[in-house]
Amino acid sequence: MKVVTFGELMLRLAPNGYYRFFQNDQMQATFGGGEANVAVSIANYGLDSTYVTKLPKHAIGQAAVDSLRYFGVDTSKIVRGGDRVGIYFLEKGASQRGSVCIYDRAHSAIAEAKPSDFDWDSIFEGADWFHFTGITPALGGNMVEICKEACKAAKAKGVKISCDLNYRGKLWTRDEARAAMTELCQYVDVCISNEEDAKDVFGIEAEGTDIYGGKLNHEGYKSVAKQLADKFGFEKVAITLRTSISANDNDWAGMLYDGTDYCFSKTYHLHIVDRVGGGDSFGGGLIYALLNGKSTQAAIEFAVAASALKHTVEGDYNRVSVSEVEKLAGGDGSGRVQR
């Protein structure tokens, strides 16, 4: 089975540990980005994983490509050109101090890409699944048009499409997001959202929920999922449920609606090492589970367990295997040493 993902791969610069920006003179340099993170998860689970983006031909662009090759992701469809790799700066939060993310991605190679850069018919040859997020069309330029062309080509080849709404207020307004995502979601089969994205993008809100006060109402999320499915005809809607106790400690769960049943996962009490990429690891786990024919309940358990493990891993990429995820999903979350 082959999964194709499309988006921006960025250079991540972060102070060591929990240092604040420039508290000392060192920064850790790694790579990551929503759809690239999903591609790595898919490759780690043993499926064929192809990542599509545009990156400069220089050494930093090549290092970004090599970061994916390390995991076995197919990078042959990455277009080379443009002048710069997008950057984001991450300051990890602790206790009551939240994490801070600052983007420096304007005029990146992918943001200035043209529709003619991508041969979607060739890219989707033999593909079973296509995944993108709401971040990619938010990059400006031609990206809404390029995403639409990708979705049309995927549909023409019978490829399933998933989209994580992933609203980013630093990239576009709610009105811009609503216009673009309303157009793109007509092609989507599986929608992934959280308690904020559905409200920010489509004005659909879970009643009786306080994401800051730690109160989540399951009935409200059922309503959100059904409204999304009814509006766009999604086959499935997945919603991640995060209760933020502090920057380090969260409760984490998820729900998957298949048009008939609303399946909620078990809840994990997370002590977070690195939160970035948590939603992407959920998406990667969900795609793998659905492609492998897991039931609705088993699929949401796998996706949430995969994401719970990602919160223990430094960097954007989720470095876990199917067996590790299934062990946790099966109930072994003790964290005991394995000998």
Sequence and secondary structure as in RCSB ss.txt:
>XXXX:A:sequence
MKVVTFGELMLRLAPNGYYRFFQNDQMQATFGGGEANVAVSIANYGLDSTYVTKLPKHAIGQAAVDSLRYFGVDT
SKIVRGGDRVGIYFLEKGASQRGSVCIYDRAHSAIAEAKPSDFDWDSIFEGADWFHFTGITPALGGNMVEICKEA
CKAAKAKGVKISCDLNYRGKLWTRDEARAAMTELCQYVDVCISNEEDAKDVFGIEAEGTDIYGGKLNHEGYKSVA
KQLADKFGFEKVAITLRTSISANDNDWAGMLYDGTDYCFSKTYHLHIVDRVGGGDSFGGGLIYALLNGKSTQAAI
EFAVAASALKHTVEGDYNRVSVSEVEKLAGGDGSGRVQR
>XXXX:A:secstr
 EEEEE   EEEEE STT  TTSSS  EEEEE HHHHHHHHHHHTTSEEEEE EE SSHHHHHHHHHHHTTT B 
TT EE SS   EEEEE  BTTB  EEEEE TT TTTT  GGG  HHHHTTT SEEEEETTTGGG TTHHHHHHHH
HHHHHHTT EEEEE    TTTS HHHHHHHHHHHGGG SEEEEETTHHHHHH    TT BTTTTB  HHHHHHHH
HHHHHHH  SEEEEEEEEESSSSEEEEEEEEE SS EEE   EEEE S  TTHHHHHHHHHHHHHHTT  HHHHH
HHHHHHHHHHTTSSSSS    HHHHHHHHTT        
